Amino acid sequence: MPPALLSRDEAIDRLMLAIRRHGYDGASLAELSKATGLGKSSLYHHFPDGKDDMVRAVLGRLEEQLTATIFEPLAGAGTPRRRLEAMAETLDAFYRGGREACVLANLALGSTRKRFRKPLRRIFEAWIAAIAGLLTEAGLPETLARARAEDAVLRLEGALVLAAAFEDPTVFGRTLRQLPAELLAPSKG
């Protein structure tokens, strides 16, 4: 596609993929230009504040996607088990079965974590709250639901890291398969 026809939204989608694969530090302006097919001046036209502006746009898009495909469906119709399974299916597709890195992890663990702390925290909090709300609805006490929700996000993110480190996505798949039953298990005591 010629650069002139690339919309800002398309550029954000391509930037997300580049940041997902290279992180903030690894995604040089040259790499981001290559990923989008836009020259550096065109990138600055769409994102006047440079790379940080690009990352803020990526985080905004990611938050919209997660809200529509994970957070809202967790509060939607269906049994709690089915909604958790749908979350697992969505995450499996989004991370290509554990073969793709997580934008959130790359930004939260990299040199930029302080710079993007607020949007990162907001996204993680929304994800944890969505899972905890479902677990509370399923009958778990609020404190246990919150703890399990935090553990779930931790396990999912950790499974992505291990899948990348081992170059073996099966750890992510195993986590996705086990998580719904483990989250919904009756409380002990």
HELIX and SHEET records of a PDB file:
HELIX    1   1 PRO A    3  LEU A    5  5                                   3    
HELIX    2   2 ARG A    8  GLY A   26  1                                  19    
HELIX    3   3 LEU A   29  THR A   36  1                                   8    
HELIX    4   4 LYS A   40  HIS A   46  1                                   7    
HELIX    5   5 LYS A   51  LEU A   66  1                                  16    
HELIX    6   6 THR A   67  PHE A   71  3                                   5    
HELIX    7   7 GLU A   72  LEU A   74  1                                   3    
HELIX    8   8 PRO A   80  PHE A   94  1                                  15    
HELIX    9   9 ARG A   96  GLY A   98  5                                   3    
HELIX   10  10 VAL A  103  LEU A  109  1                                   7    
HELIX   11  11 ARG A  117  GLU A  137  1                                  21    
HELIX   12  12 GLU A  142  PHE A  166  1                                  25    
HELIX   13  13 THR A  170  LEU A  184  1                                  15    
END                                                                             
